[in-house]
């Protein structure tokens, strides 16, 4: 059976993309995205924020650099990628990131998500509860 490595995220951009170029001229953009998980109910309601490192390559990286800004709600499609290295003490370290393949900028309208780019309106209701300013971790 063939494997599948696919990630779908909806979250808020944590910092503006940083665009750089490899020695051979390939564009690469890096930024972070925060996703929130709300659990519990009533007075026991809690929110857990996960931070994701996002990387985009080539023309997509240049597009991301021009359009994506801190605080925006974004939909990302991509895959999980890992890199391993040994630190200065000889300890093995692993770093995980999401390699972006596609994205859409989203905006809120009437307590539901609406696309400002490519997301089909039939997929606009991603949450049981609307996001408030208190849900944004920055």
N, CA, C and O atoms as CSV, one atom per row, in Angstrom:
chain,resi,resn,atom,element,x,y,z
A,1,UNK,N,N,0.842,-1.180,0.000
A,1,UNK,CA,C,0.000,0.000,0.000
A,1,UNK,C,C,0.884,1.238,0.000
A,1,UNK,O,O,1.897,1.284,0.698
A,2,UNK,N,N,0.506,2.224,-0.770
A,2,UNK,CA,C,1.237,3.482,-0.880
A,2,UNK,C,C,0.948,4.353,0.341
A,2,UNK,O,O,-0.185,4.389,0.821
A,3,UNK,N,N,1.967,5.059,0.846
A,3,UNK,CA,C,1.798,5.932,2.002
A,3,UNK,C,C,1.193,7.277,1.625
A,3,UNK,O,O,1.108,7.628,0.448
A,4,UNK,N,N,0.778,8.015,2.634
A,4,UNK,CA,C,0.196,9.344,2.435
A,4,UNK,C,C,0.774,10.293,3.469
A,4,UNK,O,O,0.726,10.006,4.665
A,5,UNK,N,N,1.310,11.398,3.035
A,5,UNK,CA,C,1.842,12.441,3.909
A,5,UNK,C,C,1.175,13.735,3.501
A,5,UNK,O,O,1.655,14.420,2.598
A,6,UNK,N,N,0.058,14.086,4.159
A,6,UNK,CA,C,-0.703,15.278,3.813
A,6,UNK,C,C,-1.132,15.982,5.083
A,6,UNK,O,O,-1.625,15.361,6.025
A,7,UNK,N,N,-0.935,17.294,5.090
A,7,UNK,CA,C,-1.304,18.125,6.237
A,7,UNK,C,C,-2.252,19.210,5.751
A,7,UNK,O,O,-2.011,19.840,4.721
A,8,UNK,N,N,-3.331,19.425,6.497
A,8,UNK,CA,C,-4.256,20.525,6.264
A,8,UNK,C,C,-4.316,21.329,7.547
A,8,UNK,O,O,-4.628,20.786,8.606
A,9,UNK,N,N,-4.020,22.620,7.465
A,9,UNK,CA,C,-4.034,23.488,8.644
A,9,UNK,C,C,-4.880,24.719,8.378
A,9,UNK,O,O,-4.893,25.247,7.266
A,10,UNK,N,N,-5.581,25.170,9.395
A,10,UNK,CA,C,-6.205,26.489,9.394
A,10,UNK,C,C,-5.765,27.143,10.691
A,10,UNK,O,O,-6.016,26.628,11.781
A,11,UNK,N,N,-5.111,28.275,10.559
A,11,UNK,CA,C,-4.617,28.962,11.737
A,11,UNK,C,C,-4.238,30.391,11.418
A,11,UNK,O,O,-4.447,30.876,10.306
A,12,UNK,N,N,-3.676,31.054,12.412
A,12,UNK,CA,C,-3.258,32.447,12.255
A,12,UNK,C,C,-1.748,32.521,12.068
A,12,UNK,O,O,-0.986,31.835,12.750
A,13,UNK,N,N,-1.334,33.364,11.134
A,13,UNK,CA,C,0.084,33.555,10.851
A,13,UNK,C,C,0.726,34.225,12.059
A,13,UNK,O,O,0.268,35.274,12.512
A,14,UNK,N,N,1.795,33.611,12.583
A,14,UNK,CA,C,2.453,34.111,13.783
A,14,UNK,C,C,3.508,35.167,13.526
A,14,UNK,O,O,3.787,35.991,14.396
A,15,UNK,N,N,4.098,35.152,12.337
A,15,UNK,CA,C,5.082,36.176,11.964
A,15,UNK,C,C,5.119,36.278,10.450
A,15,UNK,O,O,4.810,35.322,9.739
A,16,UNK,N,N,5.502,37.455,9.969
A,16,UNK,CA,C,5.622,37.656,8.532
A,16,UNK,C,C,6.625,36.664,7.953
A,16,UNK,O,O,7.596,36.305,8.619
A,17,UNK,N,N,6.398,36.220,6.720
A,17,UNK,CA,C,7.358,35.317,6.071
A,17,UNK,C,C,8.724,35.984,5.916
A,17,UNK,O,O,8.828,37.197,5.729
A,18,UNK,N,N,9.755,35.165,6.000
A,18,UNK,CA,C,11.125,35.609,5.730
A,18,UNK,C,C,11.536,34.927,4.432
A,18,UNK,O,O,11.585,33.699,4.359
A,19,UNK,N,N,11.834,35.731,3.398
A,19,UNK,CA,C,12.205,35.208,2.094
A,19,UNK,C,C,13.715,35.246,1.934
A,19,UNK,O,O,14.353,36.274,2.160
A,20,UNK,N,N,14.278,34.109,1.541
A,20,UNK,CA,C,15.710,34.000,1.254
A,20,UNK,C,C,15.865,33.227,-0.046
A,20,UNK,O,O,14.902,32.676,-0.580
A,21,UNK,N,N,17.082,33.199,-0.538
A,21,UNK,CA,C,17.380,32.455,-1.757
A,21,UNK,C,C,18.541,31.513,-1.501
A,21,UNK,O,O,19.513,31.872,-0.836
A,22,UNK,N,N,18.432,30.296,-2.040
A,22,UNK,CA,C,19.522,29.333,-1.932
A,22,UNK,C,C,20.654,29.789,-2.858
A,22,UNK,O,O,20.437,30.653,-3.708
A,23,UNK,N,N,21.857,29.225,-2.707
A,23,UNK,CA,C,22.970,29.599,-3.594
A,23,UNK,C,C,22.660,29.430,-5.086
A,23,UNK,O,O,23.223,30.139,-5.921
A,24,UNK,N,N,21.763,28.489,-5.423
A,24,UNK,CA,C,21.418,28.305,-6.839
A,24,UNK,C,C,20.240,29.173,-7.277
A,24,UNK,O,O,19.762,29.038,-8.404
A,25,UNK,N,N,19.759,30.073,-6.390
A,25,UNK,CA,C,18.725,31.040,-6.759
A,25,UNK,C,C,17.298,30.629,-6.492
A,25,UNK,O,O,16.378,31.334,-6.907
A,26,UNK,N,N,17.073,29.512,-5.814
A,26,UNK,CA,C,15.717,29.062,-5.488
A,26,UNK,C,C,15.192,29.832,-4.279
A,26,UNK,O,O,15.858,29.908,-3.247
A,27,UNK,N,N,14.000,30.398,-4.414
A,27,UNK,CA,C,13.382,31.142,-3.323
A,27,UNK,C,C,12.863,30.180,-2.257
A,27,UNK,O,O,12.341,29.112,-2.574
A,28,UNK,N,N,13.013,30.570,-0.987
A,28,UNK,CA,C,12.468,29.807,0.137
A,28,UNK,C,C,11.933,30.796,1.168
A,28,UNK,O,O,12.633,31.728,1.566
A,29,UNK,N,N,10.685,30.588,1.597
A,29,UNK,CA,C,10.054,31.455,2.598
A,29,UNK,C,C,9.698,30.624,3.819
A,29,UNK,O,O,9.207,29.502,3.701
A,30,UNK,N,N,9.952,31.192,4.999
A,30,UNK,CA,C,9.631,30.539,6.271
A,30,UNK,C,C,8.752,31.457,7.105
A,30,UNK,O,O,8.959,32.670,7.137
A,31,UNK,N,N,7.766,30.869,7.783
A,31,UNK,CA,C,6.931,31.608,8.729
A,31,UNK,C,C,6.275,30.613,9.669
A,31,UNK,O,O,6.410,29.402,9.493
A,32,UNK,N,N,5.568,31.119,10.663
A,32,UNK,CA,C,4.911,30.237,11.624
A,32,UNK,C,C,3.402,30.443,11.582
A,32,UNK,O,O,2.909,31.509,11.213
A,33,UNK,N,N,2.686,29.393,11.972
A,33,UNK,CA,C,1.230,29.425,12.052
A,33,UNK,C,C,0.811,28.809,13.385
A,33,UNK,O,O,1.334,27.773,13.795
A,34,UNK,N,N,-0.134,29.457,14.049
A,34,UNK,CA,C,-0.683,28.959,15.310
A,34,UNK,C,C,-2.063,28.372,15.064
A,34,UNK,O,O,-2.912,28.998,14.430
A,35,UNK,N,N,-2.280,27.156,15.577
A,35,UNK,CA,C,-3.608,26.555,15.551
A,35,UNK,C,C,-4.048,26.349,16.991
A,35,UNK,O,O,-3.234,26.038,17.861
A,36,UNK,N,N,-5.338,26.522,17.237
A,36,UNK,CA,C,-5.882,26.389,18.581
A,36,UNK,C,C,-6.837,25.215,18.667
A,36,UNK,O,O,-7.626,24.967,17.755
A,37,UNK,N,N,-6.752,24.499,19.773
A,37,UNK,CA,C,-7.693,23.431,20.081
A,37,UNK,C,C,-8.380,23.805,21.380
A,37,UNK,O,O,-7.722,24.029,22.397
A,38,UNK,N,N,-9.708,23.873,21.347
A,38,UNK,CA,C,-10.483,24.198,22.540
A,38,UNK,C,C,-11.105,22.912,23.060
A,38,UNK,O,O,-11.718,22.160,22.302
A,39,UNK,N,N,-10.948,22.661,24.351
A,39,UNK,CA,C,-11.531,21.455,24.942
A,39,UNK,C,C,-12.096,21.794,26.316
A,39,UNK,O,O,-11.791,22.834,26.898
A,40,UNK,N,N,-12.918,20.893,26.809
A,40,UNK,CA,C,-13.603,21.131,28.076
A,40,UNK,C,C,-14.848,21.971,27.846
A,40,UNK,O,O,-15.169,22.332,26.713
A,41,UNK,N,N,-15.551,22.281,28.940
A,41,UNK,CA,C,-16.757,23.103,28.825
A,41,UNK,C,C,-16.919,23.943,30.081
A,41,UNK,O,O,-16.319,23.663,31.118
A,42,UNK,N,N,-17.723,24.953,29.968
A,42,UNK,CA,C,-17.998,25.822,31.103
A,42,UNK,C,C,-16.734,26.449,31.656
A,42,UNK,O,O,-15.903,26.964,30.908
A,43,UNK,N,N,-16.590,26.399,33.002
A,43,UNK,CA,C,-15.422,26.974,33.662
A,43,UNK,C,C,-14.154,26.161,33.414
A,43,UNK,O,O,-13.049,26.657,33.635
A,44,UNK,N,N,-14.300,24.922,32.960
A,44,UNK,CA,C,-13.143,24.065,32.698
A,44,UNK,C,C,-12.647,24.157,31.255
A,44,UNK,O,O,-11.776,23.389,30.847
A,45,UNK,N,N,-13.195,25.084,30.493
A,45,UNK,CA,C,-12.812,25.239,29.090
A,45,UNK,C,C,-11.367,25.744,28.982
A,45,UNK,O,O,-10.985,26.728,29.615
A,46,UNK,N,N,-10.582,25.044,28.166
A,46,UNK,CA,C,-9.173,25.393,27.988
A,46,UNK,C,C,-8.837,25.443,26.508
A,46,UNK,O,O,-9.497,24.814,25.681
A,47,UNK,N,N,-7.806,26.199,26.195
A,47,UNK,CA,C,-7.321,26.304,24.823
A,47,UNK,C,C,-5.862,25.905,24.788
A,47,UNK,O,O,-5.058,26.363,25.600
A,48,UNK,N,N,-5.525,25.042,23.834
A,48,UNK,CA,C,-4.142,24.644,23.628
A,48,UNK,C,C,-3.711,25.157,22.252
A,48,UNK,O,O,-4.368,24.883,21.247
A,49,UNK,N,N,-2.617,25.893,22.217
A,49,UNK,CA,C,-2.091,26.426,20.965
A,49,UNK,C,C,-0.894,25.599,20.517
A,49,UNK,O,O,0.024,25.343,21.295
A,50,UNK,N,N,-0.916,25.189,19.261
A,50,UNK,CA,C,0.218,24.497,18.639
A,50,UNK,C,C,0.835,25.445,17.616
A,50,UNK,O,O,0.120,26.089,16.848
A,51,UNK,N,N,2.159,25.528,17.609
A,51,UNK,CA,C,2.874,26.350,16.644
A,51,UNK,C,C,3.489,25.453,15.590
A,51,UNK,O,O,4.091,24.429,15.909
A,52,UNK,N,N,3.335,25.840,14.326
A,52,UNK,CA,C,3.820,25.070,13.196
A,52,UNK,C,C,4.786,25.926,12.384
A,52,UNK,O,O,4.498,27.086,12.087
A,53,UNK,N,N,5.920,25.357,12.030
A,53,UNK,CA,C,6.875,26.027,11.156
A,53,UNK,C,C,6.515,25.660,9.727
A,53,UNK,O,O,6.395,24.485,9.383
A,54,UNK,N,N,6.344,26.684,8.901
A,54,UNK,CA,C,5.920,26.489,7.518
A,54,UNK,C,C,7.060,26.923,6.593
A,54,UNK,O,O,7.705,27.944,6.834
A,55,UNK,N,N,7.304,26.144,5.536
A,55,UNK,CA,C,8.302,26.503,4.534
A,55,UNK,C,C,7.662,26.361,3.155
A,55,UNK,O,O,6.961,25.388,2.877
A,56,UNK,N,N,7.918,27.349,2.297
A,56,UNK,CA,C,7.447,27.316,0.910
A,56,UNK,C,C,8.649,27.514,-0.001
A,56,UNK,O,O,9.582,28.239,0.341
A,57,UNK,N,N,8.624,26.874,-1.152
A,57,UNK,CA,C,9.757,26.901,-2.081
A,57,UNK,C,C,9.355,27.485,-3.422
A,57,UNK,O,O,8.187,27.428,-3.809
A,58,UNK,N,N,10.327,28.050,-4.133
A,58,UNK,CA,C,10.155,28.508,-5.507
A,58,UNK,C,C,9.190,29.670,-5.640
A,58,UNK,O,O,9.166,30.576,-4.807
A,59,UNK,N,N,8.395,29.630,-6.701
A,59,UNK,CA,C,7.442,30.702,-6.986
A,59,UNK,C,C,6.415,30.835,-5.857
A,59,UNK,O,O,5.971,31.942,-5.553
A,60,UNK,N,N,6.036,29.713,-5.237
A,60,UNK,CA,C,5.111,29.752,-4.109
A,60,UNK,C,C,5.703,30.572,-2.964
A,60,UNK,O,O,4.978,31.318,-2.306
A,61,UNK,N,N,6.996,30.448,-2.719
A,61,UNK,CA,C,7.661,31.223,-1.663
A,61,UNK,C,C,7.571,32.717,-1.944
A,61,UNK,O,O,7.330,33.505,-1.029
A,62,UNK,N,N,7.760,33.111,-3.189
A,62,UNK,CA,C,7.676,34.525,-3.547
A,62,UNK,C,C,6.251,35.041,-3.409
A,62,UNK,O,O,6.041,36.173,-2.975
A,63,UNK,N,N,5.270,34.219,-3.774
A,63,UNK,CA,C,3.858,34.593,-3.617
A,63,UNK,C,C,3.515,34.755,-2.145
A,63,UNK,O,O,2.866,35.726,-1.755
A,64,UNK,N,N,3.955,33.800,-1.326
A,64,UNK,CA,C,3.723,33.865,0.124
A,64,UNK,C,C,4.321,35.152,0.691
A,64,UNK,O,O,3.683,35.837,1.490
A,65,UNK,N,N,5.526,35.473,0.285
A,65,UNK,CA,C,6.192,36.675,0.785
A,65,UNK,C,C,5.411,37.940,0.448
A,65,UNK,O,O,5.403,38.887,1.235
A,66,UNK,N,N,4.759,37.969,-0.706
A,66,UNK,CA,C,4.010,39.149,-1.134
A,66,UNK,C,C,2.622,39.251,-0.511
A,66,UNK,O,O,2.106,40.358,-0.355
A,67,UNK,N,N,2.005,38.126,-0.150
A,67,UNK,CA,C,0.606,38.138,0.282
A,67,UNK,C,C,0.366,37.863,1.764
A,67,UNK,O,O,-0.589,38.384,2.339
A,68,UNK,N,N,1.210,37.062,2.380
A,68,UNK,CA,C,0.951,36.589,3.742
A,68,UNK,C,C,1.545,37.554,4.763
A,68,UNK,O,O,2.701,37.960,4.650
A,69,UNK,N,N,0.729,37.920,5.774
A,69,UNK,CA,C,1.159,38.840,6.828
A,69,UNK,C,C,0.752,38.303,8.201
A,69,UNK,O,O,-0.217,37.554,8.329
A,70,UNK,N,N,1.505,38.697,9.210
A,70,UNK,CA,C,1.225,38.302,10.595
A,70,UNK,C,C,-0.223,38.605,10.957
A,70,UNK,O,O,-0.746,39.676,10.649
A,71,UNK,N,N,-0.865,37.634,11.622
A,71,UNK,CA,C,-2.233,37.808,12.104
A,71,UNK,C,C,-3.308,37.301,11.161
A,71,UNK,O,O,-4.443,37.092,11.589
A,72,UNK,N,N,-2.984,37.094,9.881
A,72,UNK,CA,C,-3.983,36.628,8.930
A,72,UNK,C,C,-4.393,35.190,9.224
A,72,UNK,O,O,-3.600,34.382,9.706
A,73,UNK,N,N,-5.652,34.897,8.921
A,73,UNK,CA,C,-6.141,33.530,8.987
A,73,UNK,C,C,-5.797,32.871,7.660
A,73,UNK,O,O,-6.066,33.426,6.595
A,74,UNK,N,N,-5.197,31.680,7.729
A,74,UNK,CA,C,-4.692,31.031,6.522
A,74,UNK,C,C,-5.039,29.549,6.519
A,74,UNK,O,O,-5.056,28.893,7.561
A,75,UNK,N,N,-5.314,29.039,5.327
A,75,UNK,CA,C,-5.529,27.614,5.092
A,75,UNK,C,C,-4.300,27.122,4.345
A,75,UNK,O,O,-3.910,27.710,3.336
A,76,UNK,N,N,-3.684,26.045,4.832
A,76,UNK,CA,C,-2.459,25.518,4.234
A,76,UNK,C,C,-2.625,24.043,3.918
A,76,UNK,O,O,-3.154,23.279,4.725
A,77,UNK,N,N,-2.167,23.649,2.733
A,77,UNK,CA,C,-2.035,22.244,2.368
A,77,UNK,C,C,-0.558,21.969,2.176
A,77,UNK,O,O,0.155,22.761,1.560
A,78,UNK,N,N,-0.100,20.846,2.704
A,78,UNK,CA,C,1.306,20.521,2.553
A,78,UNK,C,C,1.608,19.137,3.072
A,78,UNK,O,O,0.737,18.269,3.135
A,79,UNK,N,N,2.873,18.944,3.447
A,79,UNK,CA,C,3.312,17.660,3.987
A,79,UNK,C,C,4.273,17.909,5.140
A,79,UNK,O,O,4.889,18.972,5.225
A,80,UNK,N,N,4.399,16.928,6.026
A,80,UNK,CA,C,5.352,17.005,7.138
A,80,UNK,C,C,6.713,16.563,6.621
A,80,UNK,O,O,6.840,15.567,5.908
A,81,UNK,N,N,7.717,17.327,7.000
A,81,UNK,CA,C,9.083,16.993,6.633
A,81,UNK,C,C,9.953,17.100,7.882
A,81,UNK,O,O,9.705,17.943,8.743
A,82,UNK,N,N,10.968,16.250,7.979
A,82,UNK,CA,C,11.864,16.300,9.138
A,82,UNK,C,C,13.308,16.415,8.677
A,82,UNK,O,O,13.680,15.951,7.600
A,83,UNK,N,N,14.102,17.044,9.520
A,83,UNK,CA,C,15.546,17.138,9.284
A,83,UNK,C,C,16.239,16.707,10.564
A,83,UNK,O,O,15.803,17.057,11.661
A,84,UNK,N,N,17.307,15.954,10.428
A,84,UNK,CA,C,18.063,15.492,11.592
A,84,UNK,C,C,19.491,15.997,11.520
A,84,UNK,O,O,20.057,16.136,10.436
A,85,UNK,N,N,20.072,16.271,12.684
A,85,UNK,CA,C,21.458,16.697,12.776
A,85,UNK,C,C,21.963,16.418,14.176
A,85,UNK,O,O,21.182,16.144,15.087
A,86,UNK,N,N,23.247,16.488,14.340
A,86,UNK,CA,C,23.869,16.362,15.661
A,86,UNK,C,C,24.274,17.746,16.125
A,86,UNK,O,O,24.933,18.487,15.396
A,87,UNK,N,N,23.872,18.095,17.355
A,87,UNK,CA,C,24.218,19.410,17.892
A,87,UNK,C,C,25.687,19.424,18.330
A,87,UNK,O,O,26.399,18.432,18.171
A,88,UNK,N,N,26.127,20.549,18.878
A,88,UNK,CA,C,27.531,20.706,19.279
A,88,UNK,C,C,27.965,19.703,20.332
A,88,UNK,O,O,29.152,19.395,20.442
A,89,UNK,N,N,27.009,19.183,21.117
A,89,UNK,CA,C,27.321,18.188,22.144
A,89,UNK,C,C,27.252,16.761,21.616
A,89,UNK,O,O,27.480,15.808,22.362
A,90,UNK,N,N,26.940,16.611,20.335
A,90,UNK,CA,C,26.843,15.284,19.744
A,90,UNK,C,C,25.479,14.637,19.889
A,90,UNK,O,O,25.304,13.481,19.504
A,91,UNK,N,N,24.498,15.364,20.441
A,91,UNK,CA,C,23.146,14.831,20.600
A,91,UNK,C,C,22.389,14.919,19.279
A,91,UNK,O,O,22.467,15.921,18.568
A,92,UNK,N,N,21.659,13.855,18.967
A,92,UNK,CA,C,20.850,13.832,17.753
A,92,UNK,C,C,19.629,14.725,17.947
A,92,UNK,O,O,18.918,14.589,18.943
A,93,UNK,N,N,19.382,15.620,17.023
A,93,UNK,CA,C,18.233,16.527,17.061
A,93,UNK,C,C,17.384,16.315,15.811
A,93,UNK,O,O,17.908,16.003,14.742
A,94,UNK,N,N,16.075,16.487,15.954
A,94,UNK,CA,C,15.151,16.384,14.837
A,94,UNK,C,C,14.265,17.619,14.820
A,94,UNK,O,O,13.745,18.039,15.854
A,95,UNK,N,N,14.101,18.189,13.649
A,95,UNK,CA,C,13.273,19.373,13.457
A,95,UNK,C,C,12.183,19.026,12.459
A,95,UNK,O,O,12.459,18.457,11.402
A,96,UNK,N,N,10.939,19.370,12.794
A,96,UNK,CA,C,9.811,19.093,11.915
A,96,UNK,C,C,9.246,20.399,11.371
A,96,UNK,O,O,9.181,21.403,12.080
A,97,UNK,N,N,8.837,20.373,10.101
A,97,UNK,CA,C,8.231,21.537,9.486
A,97,UNK,C,C,7.179,21.073,8.489
A,97,UNK,O,O,7.159,19.913,8.078
A,98,UNK,N,N,6.312,21.994,8.111
A,98,UNK,CA,C,5.296,21.728,7.101
A,98,UNK,C,C,5.782,22.349,5.798
A,98,UNK,O,O,6.004,23.557,5.720
A,99,UNK,N,N,5.946,21.514,4.778
A,99,UNK,CA,C,6.322,22.001,3.451
A,99,UNK,C,C,5.027,22.326,2.721
A,99,UNK,O,O,4.250,21.433,2.381
A,100,UNK,N,N,4.803,23.620,2.483
A,100,UNK,CA,C,3.563,24.091,1.873
A,100,UNK,C,C,3.516,23.728,0.393
A,100,UNK,O,O,4.501,23.864,-0.333
A,101,UNK,N,N,2.346,23.262,-0.031
A,101,UNK,CA,C,2.102,22.993,-1.452
A,101,UNK,C,C,1.085,23.971,-2.024
A,101,UNK,O,O,1.115,24.281,-3.215
A,102,UNK,N,N,0.172,24.463,-1.158
A,102,UNK,CA,C,-0.870,25.392,-1.584
A,102,UNK,C,C,-1.393,26.107,-0.356
A,102,UNK,O,O,-1.236,25.626,0.766
A,103,UNK,N,N,-2.015,27.258,-0.569
A,103,UNK,CA,C,-2.601,27.994,0.548
A,103,UNK,C,C,-3.719,28.892,0.052
A,103,UNK,O,O,-3.821,29.183,-1.140
A,104,UNK,N,N,-4.558,29.329,0.990
A,104,UNK,CA,C,-5.585,30.336,0.748
A,104,UNK,C,C,-5.647,31.235,1.965
A,104,UNK,O,O,-5.582,30.765,3.101
A,105,UNK,N,N,-5.772,32.513,1.726
A,105,UNK,CA,C,-5.998,33.449,2.823
A,105,UNK,C,C,-7.484,33.459,3.104
A,105,UNK,O,O,-8.295,33.507,2.179
A,106,UNK,N,N,-7.850,33.412,4.382
A,106,UNK,CA,C,-9.247,33.346,4.792
A,106,UNK,C,C,-9.607,34.606,5.556
A,106,UNK,O,O,-8.746,35.269,6.134
A,107,UNK,N,N,-10.882,34.922,5.550
A,107,UNK,CA,C,-11.372,36.046,6.357
A,107,UNK,C,C,-12.668,35.632,7.024
A,107,UNK,O,O,-13.381,34.759,6.530
A,108,UNK,N,N,-12.969,36.265,8.151
A,108,UNK,CA,C,-14.201,35.944,8.873
A,108,UNK,C,C,-15.329,36.801,8.341
A,108,UNK,O,O,-15.144,37.974,8.017
A,109,UNK,N,N,-16.498,36.193,8.257
A,109,UNK,CA,C,-17.689,36.917,7.832
A,109,UNK,C,C,-18.887,36.233,8.474
A,109,UNK,O,O,-19.128,35.053,8.220
A,110,UNK,N,N,-19.635,36.943,9.294
A,110,UNK,CA,C,-20.828,36.398,9.954
A,110,UNK,C,C,-20.524,35.122,10.726
A,110,UNK,O,O,-21.256,34.139,10.603
A,111,UNK,N,N,-19.439,35.122,11.533
A,111,UNK,CA,C,-19.049,34.029,12.414
A,111,UNK,C,C,-18.692,32.732,11.688
A,111,UNK,O,O,-18.628,31.675,12.316
A,112,UNK,N,N,-18.461,32.796,10.384
A,112,UNK,CA,C,-17.959,31.626,9.675
A,112,UNK,C,C,-16.789,32.072,8.819
A,112,UNK,O,O,-16.598,33.268,8.596
A,113,UNK,N,N,-16.018,31.133,8.347
A,113,UNK,CA,C,-14.851,31.453,7.542
A,113,UNK,C,C,-15.249,31.539,6.080
A,113,UNK,O,O,-15.974,30.681,5.577
A,114,UNK,N,N,-14.782,32.557,5.408
A,114,UNK,CA,C,-14.990,32.700,3.976
A,114,UNK,C,C,-13.638,32.880,3.313
A,114,UNK,O,O,-12.748,33.513,3.883
A,115,UNK,N,N,-13.476,32.347,2.148
A,115,UNK,CA,C,-12.202,32.392,1.448
A,115,UNK,C,C,-11.995,33.722,0.750
A,115,UNK,O,O,-12.925,34.296,0.184
A,116,UNK,N,N,-10.758,34.203,0.801
A,116,UNK,CA,C,-10.408,35.352,-0.022
A,116,UNK,C,C,-9.553,34.899,-1.190
A,116,UNK,O,O,-9.093,35.723,-1.980
A,117,UNK,N,N,-9.338,33.600,-1.306
A,117,UNK,CA,C,-8.530,33.054,-2.394
A,117,UNK,C,C,-9.232,31.848,-3.009
A,117,UNK,O,O,-10.218,32.012,-3.727
A,118,UNK,N,N,-8.736,30.625,-2.735
A,118,UNK,CA,C,-9.154,29.449,-3.487
A,118,UNK,C,C,-10.066,28.465,-2.762
A,118,UNK,O,O,-10.558,27.540,-3.409
A,119,UNK,N,N,-10.325,28.603,-1.466
A,119,UNK,CA,C,-11.089,27.588,-0.749
A,119,UNK,C,C,-12.552,27.643,-1.166
A,119,UNK,O,O,-13.168,28.709,-1.172
A,120,UNK,N,N,-13.093,26.500,-1.509
A,120,UNK,CA,C,-14.475,26.371,-1.926
A,120,UNK,C,C,-15.395,26.756,-0.767
A,120,UNK,O,O,-15.142,26.373,0.375
A,121,UNK,N,N,-16.456,27.505,-1.049
A,121,UNK,CA,C,-17.355,27.959,0.007
A,121,UNK,C,C,-18.053,26.802,0.702
A,121,UNK,O,O,-18.563,26.990,1.806
A,122,UNK,N,N,-18.100,25.620,0.112
A,122,UNK,CA,C,-18.716,24.477,0.770
A,122,UNK,C,C,-17.867,23.971,1.930
A,122,UNK,O,O,-18.343,23.181,2.746
A,123,UNK,N,N,-16.608,24.420,2.013
A,123,UNK,CA,C,-15.729,24.015,3.105
A,123,UNK,C,C,-15.483,25.180,4.056
A,123,UNK,O,O,-14.459,25.228,4.737
A,124,UNK,N,N,-16.426,26.119,4.100
A,124,UNK,CA,C,-16.180,27.345,4.864
A,124,UNK,C,C,-16.446,27.219,6.354
A,124,UNK,O,O,-16.023,28.095,7.108
A,125,UNK,N,N,-17.120,26.182,6.819
A,125,UNK,CA,C,-17.416,26.063,8.238
A,125,UNK,C,C,-16.452,25.076,8.872
A,125,UNK,O,O,-16.719,23.874,8.897
A,126,UNK,N,N,-15.310,25.584,9.394
A,126,UNK,CA,C,-14.264,24.730,9.919
A,126,UNK,C,C,-14.323,24.553,11.420
A,126,UNK,O,O,-13.559,23.753,11.959
A,127,UNK,N,N,-15.180,25.249,12.112
A,127,UNK,CA,C,-15.184,25.218,13.563
A,127,UNK,C,C,-16.605,25.232,14.089
A,127,UNK,O,O,-17.502,25.831,13.496
A,128,UNK,N,N,-16.789,24.561,15.210
A,128,UNK,CA,C,-18.098,24.606,15.853
A,128,UNK,C,C,-18.345,25.953,16.508
A,128,UNK,O,O,-19.494,26.358,16.686
A,129,UNK,N,N,-17.278,26.647,16.868
A,129,UNK,CA,C,-17.400,27.921,17.554
A,129,UNK,C,C,-16.570,28.967,16.842
A,129,UNK,O,O,-15.494,28.655,16.332
A,130,UNK,N,N,-17.050,30.220,16.795
A,130,UNK,CA,C,-16.281,31.269,16.127
A,130,UNK,C,C,-15.019,31.621,16.909
A,130,UNK,O,O,-14.982,31.509,18.134
A,131,UNK,N,N,-13.991,32.046,16.186
A,131,UNK,CA,C,-12.755,32.501,16.818
A,131,UNK,C,C,-12.941,33.944,17.253
A,131,UNK,O,O,-13.451,34.769,16.496
A,132,UNK,N,N,-12.531,34.240,18.461
A,132,UNK,CA,C,-12.575,35.613,18.958
A,132,UNK,C,C,-11.166,36.135,19.086
A,132,UNK,O,O,-10.205,35.377,18.958
A,133,UNK,N,N,-11.035,37.437,19.340
A,133,UNK,CA,C,-9.719,38.028,19.511
A,133,UNK,C,C,-8.957,37.355,20.651
A,133,UNK,O,O,-7.728,37.292,20.608
A,134,UNK,N,N,-9.667,36.845,21.682
A,134,UNK,CA,C,-9.008,36.167,22.809
A,134,UNK,C,C,-8.384,34.841,22.402
A,134,UNK,O,O,-7.509,34.326,23.100
A,135,UNK,N,N,-8.830,34.277,21.266
A,135,UNK,CA,C,-8.284,32.995,20.810
A,135,UNK,C,C,-6.943,33.158,20.103
A,135,UNK,O,O,-6.199,32.188,19.965
A,136,UNK,N,N,-6.627,34.365,19.657
A,136,UNK,CA,C,-5.377,34.588,18.926
A,136,UNK,C,C,-4.258,34.755,19.934
A,136,UNK,O,O,-4.333,35.638,20.787
A,137,UNK,N,N,-3.212,33.925,19.860
A,137,UNK,CA,C,-2.188,33.906,20.903
A,137,UNK,C,C,-1.122,34.989,20.757
A,137,UNK,O,O,-0.063,34.870,21.374
A,138,UNK,N,N,-1.348,36.012,19.988
A,138,UNK,CA,C,-0.356,37.070,19.839
A,138,UNK,C,C,-1.016,38.397,19.702
A,138,UNK,O,O,-0.335,39.413,19.565
